Amino acid sequence: MRKFLIHLHLTIMTKINLLGYTLSELEQLMIDMGEKKFRGGQLFKWLYRDHQTEFELMTDFSKELRKKLDDKFEFKTPDLLQTQVSEDGTQKFLFNLADNLPVETVLIPDFGSERKTVCISSQVGCAVGCKFCATGQMGYKRDLTAGEIIGQLVYLREEFGLDSFSNVVMMGMGEPLANYDNVVKAVELMIAPTGMMLSRKKVTISTSGYSPKIKKLADSGLNICLAISLHAATQEKREKIMPIAETFKLDKMMQTVRYYADKTRTQVMFEYIIFEDFNDKMEDVLALAKLVRGLSCKINLLAYNKVEGLDYKRPSDEKMHWFGGQLAPRVPVVTVRKSRGRDIDAACGQLAAKQKLGSKIDV
Ligand code: SF4
């Protein structure tokens, strides 16, 4: 009977997932196991640089240490639930988290260049509630852990190799700066010189305008790129589509954005989704140009990707080019971006919305 109980205990004992552990956390783990601190650095390289998840194959560890690690730990990314591939090569991945909640990742190749951008999520759902956004309509479920954020990238590298993506943008589900600590921890793992080794210039946090956290990020020393989901260039219009503008006013937000650009010496990117008959007139061009005057920045214009059940309308290609043409002489850089993955619900939150976020995924 005792034998049976011991066996039962071993089989139901769950392993600790090391995904999301930083270098110093792994060093401490090794010390706690009676090993030298530098073993933590070796483990860090195996996991994040070499993507070796089998402890048995970590050849610079003794057999005894490999067994100890294997008995207690694992390095496991979230389960993949569904993928969609667009005609234009955009790929969407729907992951199932340990508590059966869905989260999305979108991989966007840039044809004619080596660039492949991966758009990752930082929360399940989102509390910001932008009126045009599928994720915003789901409400907020919870923050992702650092492991769940970095896990989206680790999954891609494990499945498709080191060059599966070149750039990372946190522009998927959620407001990254509302999950500041986990997001910063994940960024530190991305740019770690013995970890995922991404250049700071290739990692972007996109925010709807959390002013206090923009300042904190500027002072953090991370010096990564910042993108602002702007979508309207006046306080009045912004409040109509982004409730966050009532709390963090546009003028105050722009002050912190200018602070960020000065402090980090980076070029800030503004995302401006154009909605037919809302923010697509000459007065909007002029307001946008005035707002960013004197700031080193790039403005990306995007046509609204229709979301089922929402009233906003997509502008014509002619309108997009007209707007870009009017704006171009008035701002440092403007790009009219092609919509990607329109045939696969690639706008953030659309696939997860179809999984009915209010109830958990049945697998
Ligand atoms: S656009 Fe971004 S910040 Fe706004 S509701 Fe959607 S996920 Fe949240």
Residues whose N, C-alpha, C, O or C-beta is under 5 A from the ligand:
A	BS01	SF4	C126 V128 G129 C130 C133 T135 G136 G172 M173 G174 E175 S208
